[in-house]
Amino acid sequence: MSLNYICQELISGGTDTSAAVIKWSILELLHHPEMLGKAQEEMGNSCLVGEDNIVQLHYVQVVIKETFCLHPRI
């Protein structure tokens, strides 16, 4: 096994997990419109969520944490 292969697996593994959590979060919000509304209200007209503003989005953080509980990545 080459070092290049190992590094690619480590990087893709991390992005796979993040992408999966985002997908599950969106799916759960679509199944719960009242929660989707709260998340949209908290985000306002913000186009992008990043490291600098995620700390201010408390409800969105709760949704993501709950998604980890409902759909753990094993």
GROMACS elastic network, one bead per residue, 0.5 to 0.9 nm:
[ bonds ]
;  ai    aj funct       b0    kb
    1     4     6  0.84317   500
    1     5     6  0.67066   500
    1     6     6  0.72695   500
    2     5     6  0.52557   500
    2     6     6  0.64584   500
    2     7     6  0.87710   500
    3     6     6  0.51029   500
    3     7     6  0.61615   500
    3     8     6  0.85923   500
    4     7     6  0.52335   500
    4     8     6  0.62013   500
    4     9     6  0.86798   500
    5     8     6  0.51389   500
    5     9     6  0.62078   500
    5    10     6  0.86966   500
    6     9     6  0.51560   500
    6    10     6  0.62596   500
    6    11     6  0.87319   500
    7    10     6  0.51127   500
    7    11     6  0.62055   500
    7    12     6  0.85547   500
    8    11     6  0.52045   500
    8    12     6  0.59971   500
    8    13     6  0.83017   500
    9    12     6  0.52084   500
    9    13     6  0.57987   500
    9    14     6  0.85677   500
   10    13     6  0.51699   500
   10    14     6  0.64315   500
   10    15     6  0.89011   500
   11    14     6  0.53785   500
   11    15     6  0.64715   500
   11    16     6  0.86179   500
   12    15     6  0.51213   500
   12    16     6  0.58502   500
   12    17     6  0.85498   500
   13    16     6  0.50819   500
   13    17     6  0.63324   500
   13    18     6  0.88223   500
   14    17     6  0.53379   500
   14    18     6  0.64610   500
   14    19     6  0.87175   500
   15    18     6  0.50877   500
   15    19     6  0.59883   500
   15    20     6  0.84162   500
   16    19     6  0.51732   500
   16    20     6  0.60402   500
   16    21     6  0.86716   500
   17    20     6  0.51228   500
   17    21     6  0.62885   500
   17    22     6  0.87170   500
   17    73     6  0.70675   500
   18    21     6  0.52538   500
   18    22     6  0.63062   500
   18    23     6  0.86725   500
   19    22     6  0.51505   500
   19    23     6  0.61453   500
   19    24     6  0.86301   500
   20    23     6  0.50691   500
   20    24     6  0.60955   500
   20    25     6  0.84518   500
   20    73     6  0.84298   500
   21    24     6  0.51527   500
   21    25     6  0.59602   500
   21    26     6  0.85614   500
   21    64     6  0.72477   500
   21    67     6  0.68042   500
   21    68     6  0.69461   500
   21    71     6  0.79439   500
   21    72     6  0.87765   500
   21    73     6  0.85859   500
   22    25     6  0.50637   500
   22    26     6  0.61996   500
   22    27     6  0.85915   500
   22    64     6  0.78132   500
   22    67     6  0.87749   500
   23    26     6  0.52577   500
   23    27     6  0.62063   500
   23    28     6  0.86701   500
   24    28     6  0.60649   500
   24    29     6  0.85200   500
   24    64     6  0.89065   500
   24    67     6  0.66949   500
   24    68     6  0.88508   500
   24    71     6  0.74057   500
   25    28     6  0.51641   500
   25    29     6  0.61195   500
   25    30     6  0.85821   500
   25    63     6  0.69240   500
   25    64     6  0.62477   500
   25    66     6  0.86519   500
   25    67     6  0.58331   500
   25    68     6  0.88242   500
   26    29     6  0.50928   500
   26    30     6  0.61365   500
   26    31     6  0.86859   500
   26    36     6  0.85929   500
   27    30     6  0.51274   500
   27    31     6  0.63999   500
   27    32     6  0.88180   500
   28    31     6  0.51068   500
   28    32     6  0.63425   500
   28    35     6  0.89819   500
   28    36     6  0.86998   500
   28    63     6  0.88198   500
   28    67     6  0.77765   500
   29    33     6  0.62209   500
   29    34     6  0.82490   500
   29    35     6  0.61583   500
   29    37     6  0.87085   500
   29    39     6  0.86335   500
   29    63     6  0.83685   500
   30    33     6  0.58201   500
   30    35     6  0.86031   500
   30    36     6  0.67197   500
   31    35     6  0.89292   500
   31    36     6  0.86292   500
   32    35     6  0.55332   500
   32    36     6  0.63863   500
   32    37     6  0.88556   500
   33    37     6  0.60977   500
   33    38     6  0.86790   500
   34    37     6  0.51239   500
   34    38     6  0.64782   500
   34    39     6  0.88476   500
   35    38     6  0.50523   500
   35    39     6  0.62494   500
   35    40     6  0.85768   500
   35    63     6  0.85571   500
   36    39     6  0.51204   500
   36    40     6  0.60992   500
   36    41     6  0.84956   500
   37    40     6  0.50814   500
   37    41     6  0.60110   500
   37    42     6  0.85598   500
   38    41     6  0.50532   500
   38    42     6  0.61609   500
   38    43     6  0.86393   500
   38    59     6  0.75720   500
   38    60     6  0.87090   500
   39    42     6  0.51567   500
   39    43     6  0.62306   500
   39    44     6  0.86431   500
   39    57     6  0.83687   500
   39    59     6  0.62898   500
   39    60     6  0.57935   500
   39    63     6  0.83915   500
   40    43     6  0.51143   500
   40    44     6  0.60688   500
   40    45     6  0.84389   500
   40    60     6  0.89279   500
   41    44     6  0.51826   500
   41    45     6  0.85941   500
   42    57     6  0.65575   500
   42    58     6  0.83072   500
   42    59     6  0.72330   500
   42    60     6  0.78509   500
   43    46     6  0.57969   500
   43    47     6  0.84769   500
   43    49     6  0.83375   500
   43    57     6  0.69392   500
   43    60     6  0.82930   500
   44    47     6  0.86097   500
   46    49     6  0.72674   500
   48    53     6  0.89114   500
   49    52     6  0.79628   500
   49    53     6  0.62732   500
   49    54     6  0.61335   500
   49    57     6  0.89890   500
   50    53     6  0.56476   500
   50    54     6  0.58197   500
   51    54     6  0.55012   500
   51    55     6  0.73644   500
   52    55     6  0.70168   500
   52    56     6  0.84979   500
   53    56     6  0.55103   500
   53    57     6  0.69578   500
   54    57     6  0.51691   500
   54    58     6  0.77559   500
   54    60     6  0.79375   500
   54    61     6  0.74147   500
   55    58     6  0.67420   500
   55    61     6  0.78692   500
   56    59     6  0.89386   500
   56    61     6  0.89544   500
   57    60     6  0.54171   500
   57    61     6  0.62928   500
   57    62     6  0.88615   500
   58    61     6  0.51057   500
   58    62     6  0.63487   500
   58    63     6  0.87924   500
   59    62     6  0.50538   500
   59    63     6  0.62939   500
   59    64     6  0.87378   500
   60    63     6  0.50296   500
   60    64     6  0.62821   500
   60    65     6  0.86638   500
   61    64     6  0.51295   500
   61    65     6  0.61603   500
   61    66     6  0.85426   500
   62    65     6  0.50781   500
   62    66     6  0.60167   500
   62    67     6  0.84465   500
   63    66     6  0.51494   500
   63    67     6  0.61196   500
   63    68     6  0.87761   500
   64    68     6  0.64322   500
   64    69     6  0.89050   500
   65    68     6  0.51208   500
   65    69     6  0.66258   500
   65    70     6  0.88945   500
   66    69     6  0.50403   500
   66    70     6  0.62200   500
   66    71     6  0.85077   500
   67    70     6  0.50235   500
   67    71     6  0.57917   500
   67    72     6  0.77354   500
   68    71     6  0.53291   500
   68    72     6  0.51163   500
   68    73     6  0.76080   500
   69    72     6  0.57154   500
